[in-house]
Amino acid sequence: MTTYFEEANPAQILRDYPIGEDFATITAMSRDALHALQERRFRQVVARGWQVPFYRRHWNAAGLEPGDIQSLDDLVKIPTFSKSDLMASVEAHPPLGDFHGMEDGRSIVLHTTSGTTGTPQPLLYGAYDREVQNALLARAYLLQGLRPEDVVHSVYGFGMVNGGHYIRETMLHYTKSMLLSAGTGLETRSEQQVALMKRFGATVIVGFADYIAKLAQVALEAGLEPGRDIPIRMISGHLSKDGRATLETAWPGAEAYDWYGVGDTGIVAAEGPDQDGLYLWEDAHLVEILDPDTGAPLVDGETGNICVTPLFKTTIYPVIRFDTKDVSTILPGEGALGPALRRIAGFQGRSDNMVKLRGVNVYPTAIAPILAAIDGLNGEYVCKAHVKDGREEMTVMVETSDDQSAPGLQASVSEELRRRLGVGLLVELTGPGGTAALTQIESRQKPIRLIDER
């Protein structure tokens, strides 16, 4: 019987998907050389896909037969799939579905999604692809400036969800940094997290921006000054548009970096030192931007759904043209790392979590940087989509920075949202902590920002 690490072969992974200083071998590649590498890996992934019942069923239904997909030019022939297709597979073949191809006796890592919108989706990994994902995340952290002497405070959750385990494995297997695996505020109280950071000298925080910003406020309430008493120099997480300024203000002296990925694929893209878009790990992923309505590929510069095909998932659960429903844009032009790797703008919302109000598309996550810039607010909010007098409306419940809101604040917030979004929203003010029960910010990695009451 082989062990997990024998199946994973980390030494080979680091040759195939280099990190740290060796990552320069990827950034120095020409687009033609990168394309040839993608072709070879893509053919291996497709061959694995034909062995999995889920793909045989979907591809046969689209009129495909083995041999029809020979090169990257044929990628668009393959039908996309999304989480709804995976959950249909789970319902028909409980409890794990038939999209995994795990009948060959390989090592298996099982996690699930959070289950916010229903039954949690199984997330399955083989030893090899799990460790590739871990190495690719380490690539991002090292590119952004992680050092061996850093003490890293992680606020990613544990339990069945993937986040905290993913970060712990990455730090332990592919960096020399020390990890404080605090988890969410439910797992380690916010006040205790701040005390841990002070006691052990945390220099880096990783996680979701909302909770990282909240920890700065908790530190102040505990009599600690972020940046002085807790000298964080680097934050790596998931930033909303214009969210960098909010975090760097909350944690003076820190530089904030963005990265993008989902549980099914692992990390897909990350900012580099230039902080000019997120570089796609194109040696490891094929990334397309698709029209949310038609599914047709869009050209660089157009906004649509991120569709991902990992080129390393050839063991458990191959992922081939997965429509994440996350919205972004491939940036035109060349970044500082050179021509080999394209860039995306980062996470811009979800096409299945968008509310259309009087012809205007409103993404709840786009509201965060608007509120963060308004004096008298603490940045916490939740949106409620509902029907009022026969038409769809959205109410934004916004927390003030103290219990006494300034005169005219509600009108000012309403006007600023109308000006920036192009459509009027209803505004409801509440005191500090007034949205916490709805957003579940203390217990969830990603707070709930939209409650659909329609």
N, C-alpha and C positions, 0 to 999 in steps of 0.2 A: 504494500500500500504506500502511495506517495503522500508526503505531507503537503500542507498548504504552500509553504515557501518553496518546496521543490517544484510544485506546479507553477508558481508565480515566476520564479527565476528572476529576482530583482536585478542581478548583474546584467542580464540580457535586456531587461526593461530600460535600464539607464543607458545602454548602448543604442537602443532603438528610439528612446524618447529622452534625450539628454536634458539635464537641468544644470543650474548654476553656470559656471564658466563654460561648460561644454555646450550650453544652449546656443552659443555663437555658431556652431556648425549648422544649426537650422536657420538662423537669421541670415546667414551668409549664402544660403542656397538661392539659385535663380528660380524664377517661377516655373520654368520648364523642368528643372530637376525636381522641384516640389510636386509638380503635376505627375511626373513619372512615379514618384514614391506613392502618391495618393492612388494612382491607377492600380499598382500592385496590391496595396492593402485593401482597396475597394473590392477587387475580385475575390479576395479571401473572405471578406465579410459577406458578400452575396452568396458565395458557395455555402457558407454556414447557414445563411438565411433559408436556403432551400431545404435544409435538414429539419427545420422547425415547423410544426404543424400550423401555427398562427400565420406565418408568412406564406406557406404553400397555399393556404386557403385564400388569403387576401390577394396574392399575386395571380393565382389561377382565376379568381373572380374578375380580375382586370384583363384577362386574356393572355397572361404571360406564361411561358413555359421555360424550363431550364435551358440555358443557352441563349435566351433572348437578351440577356444583359451581359454585354461583353466588355464595356468600357464606361468611363465617366460620361461619355456622350449619351449613354442610355439611361442615365440617372433619372431623368424626368419621366421615363416610362413607368417607373415604379410608383405605385400609389402611396400617398402619405398615410400615416395613422396618427392617432392622438390618444390621450388618456381614456376617452370614452370607448375606444376600441379595446384597450387593455382591460377595462373593467367589464366589458361584455365577454371577453375571454375568461375572466375570473368567474363570472356568473355562470357561464356554460361549463367550465371545467374547474370547479372549486377544489381547494382554496387558493391555488397558485396560478390558475390559467394554463394556457398551452403555448405561451410566447417565449418560454425560457430555454427549451432544449436541454433539460437537466437530467436526462435519462442515462447519461453515459458514465455516471459515478464520480464526477469531478467534485472538488470542494465547492461549497456553496455558502455565500454570505447572504442572509436575509434581513432586510429592513422593510419599512413601509413608509408611505406618505403619512401626513398628519391626520388625514381623514376629515378635514374641515367641512368639505362639501358632501360627505357621504362615507361609504365604506373605504377604509384605507387601501391604497393600491400596493400590492407587493412590489418591492424593489429587490432584484436578485442579481448577484455578482458572482463570477468565477474568480479564482485566486489571481489569475493573470490580469484580467481587466480591472479588478479592484485595485491591484497594486499599480497599474498604469495610471489610473485616476489619481491615486495618492501621489505618485511622482509628478504628475502634471500640476497638481495643486502646489506642491513644493516648488516647482518651477516658477510659479507666479509669486509666491512669497519671497523667494530668493531674488527674483528680478526686481521686486519692489523694495528690496533692501534689508530683508531679514538677516540677522547675524547670529553666529553660534552662541554669543553671550546674552542674547535676548531672553527675557522672561515674557512668555506669551500668555495673555489672559483670554480664554475663549468663552464666549457666551452662546455657543451653539448647543442646542438641546440634545439630551440623550433619550433613553427609552427605546422604542422601536424605530423612531425616525433616524435618518441617516447622519444628520449634520455633525453632532458632537463626536461620533465614532470616526467619521471621515477625517475631521481635523486632527483628532488624536493620533490616528494611524499615520497621517502625513507627517506630523511633527516628529513622531517617534521613529519612523522608518527612514525618513529622507532629510531630516535636518538635525542639528545639534542643539537647538534651542530648548529651553525648559518650558513646559506647558502647565498652566493652571487651568484645568478643565472644569470651570465653574458651572457651565450650563446656563439654563434660563433662571429667571428670578424665582420660579417655582422650585427648582432643584437646589439653588443656593440663594438665599435672600439677598436682595440688592445691597442692603447695608453690609452684609457679610462679604459680598464680592468686593466692595470698595475697601474693606479692611484687609482682605487677602492681597489685593493689588498693592496696598501700602506696605504690608508686612514683608512680602516677597520681592518687592521692587519691580513690579511689572513695567515693561518698556513698550510692549506691543499689545493692542487689543484686536481680536478678530471676531466677526459676527455680523449681525444685521444692524444697520445704522440707527434705527429707532431706539433700540435698547442701549446701545453704546452711548447715545446722547443722553438718555435717561440716567445712566450711571454717573455722568458728570454732575448732574443736578443732585443726585443722592450724595455724592462726595462733598459738595458744597454744604448740604444740610448737615453733614457729619463734621463740619469744621475743617475739611481738607480742601486744599486748592489744587484743582486739576492743572497739571503742567509743572507744578512746584512740588507738592507733597506726593503726587503720583506722576512722575515725569515720563508720560507716554510720548514716544517719538514717532510711532507709526501705527496707523489703523488700516486694516485691510478687511473689507467687507462688501456690502452691496449698497451702492449709493443711488438715490433718486437723482433726477436732473437737478443740478445746482445744490445737491446735498453735501458736497465736499466742504463748502464754506461753513455750513452749520456744525459739522463735526469738528473742524479745525478751530472754530470759535469756542466750542464747548471744551475742547482739550487743547489749550494753547501749547504751541511747540510741536504738535503732531502733524504729520503729513498723512492724508487719507487717500487710499487707493481702492479702486473698484475692481471687482471681477464678476463673471457671470457663469452660471452652470445650473443644471437641474439634477434631481436625484437619479434620473434614468441614464444620464450621460456623463456625470461628473463635470469638472470645470471645462468650459469651452473657450473662454477668452479672459484676458486680464490686462489691466493697465500696466505700462512700464514706467520707468523713471520720468519720462516726458509727460505723463498724465494727459495724453492727447488721443483719447479713444482707447478701446480695449482690443489688444492684439489677439486675433484668432489663432488658436493652436492648430494650424492647418495641416501639420504633419500627423495630427491625431484625429481631426474631425473634418468632415465636409459640412459646410454651413451655407444654407440658402436663405433668402428672404422671400416669403411667399405672400401673394395677395390674400388677405384674410377671407375674402368672399369667393374668389375663383380658384385659389390654390396655385395659380400660375406664378412662376419665378419672376421676381422683380429685378431691375437693374440697380447697380450701386447708387446710393443716394435716395432711393425710395424706401418708404417705411412700410413694414409688414411683419408677418409672423416669422420667428426664428425656427428654421427646420434643420435638424441635426442628424448626421450619420457618423457615429464614432467609428474610426477605422481600426480600432484595437479590440472591439468586443466580438471575439470569435469563439468564446467558450459559452458561458451562461448568458442568456438574454441578449442576443445581438439586437442592435437598435438601428433600423434602416429607414431613413426619411421620417423621423419623428417630428411632428408639428407640435411644438411646445405651447403654442398660443401666446407666448411672450412676444412682445412687440419691440423691434429695434430697426436700425438702419445700418447698412454697410457704408462706411465713410469713403468718399472718393479720395483719390490721391494717396500719397505714400507717407508712412509714419517714420519716426526717427530710427526705428530698428531696420529700416530698409524695405526693399520691394517684396521680400519673400512672404510676409504675413500681412494680410489685410486687417482692417480694424472695424469694429462696430461701435455704435454710439453708446452702448450700454442698455440696460433694461429701461424701457419707456412705457411700460404698462402691459396689460393683458387684453387681447382682443375679445376674450370671453368674459371679461370683467369690466367692460367699457359700457358706459351709459350714454345713449344718444338723447340729447335734450334740444328740441327745436332745431334739429339739423346739425348740431355741434357734438362731436365726440368728446366725452369727458372721461379721463382716466383718473380714478381716485388717487393713485400714487403721485400724479402730477400736482396735486394740491399741496403736498408737504412743503416744497421750497417756497411757495407763495406765503403760507402761514408762518414759516420760520422767520421771514423777513419783517413781520409786523410786530411792532412794539406792543407789549401788553399781553402777548400770547406765549405759551410755553412750547408750542409746536405739536402738541398731541391733538388728535382729531379722529373722527369717524364719520363716514358718509352713509346716508340712508336714502336709497332710491325708493320712491313711492308714487302713488297716483293721488293727485289732489284736483278736485273739480274736473275730473275727466281727462287730465293731461299728466304726463310723467314729470315729476319734479325730483330734485335732490336736495336734501337738507344736510348741511355740514355742521356737526356738533363739535365745537372748538373749545379747548381748555384755555382759560386765562392764566396768567403767570401768578396771580394771587386771587384771593376770594372776592376782592372788590374790583370789578372791571371799570376802566376809565369811561367817562361819558362819551357817547358816540362811537365806542369801539365796535359794536355790532354793525353799525352802518358802514364804518370804514372797512371792515373785513368784507362785507357784502360787495362794496364797490370795487375793492381790489380784486376779488375773485371774478367779478363780471369783466373787469378791464383785461385781466390776464387770460381768462379762459374764453371770453367771447360770448358768454351766456350767463344769465342770472341764476344764482343758487340761493336757497334759503339758509340762513345762518342762525344757529342756536349756541349761545355761550354757556359754559359751565366752568366751575372752579377747578383747581388742580386735582387731578385724579378722577375727574368726573366721567371720563370716557374709558377708564381702565377695565371696567367689567365687560364692556362691549368689545374693545380691541384685544383683550386678554394679553396685554403687553408683558405682564410678569411671567406668564406661563408658556407663551408661544415664541418660537424663533422669529416668525414673521407676523406682526400684529395684524388683526383683521381691520381693513380700512373701508370695506364696503359691506353693508347689510342691505340685501335686496328684499324689499317689502312689497314689491309689485305683484 
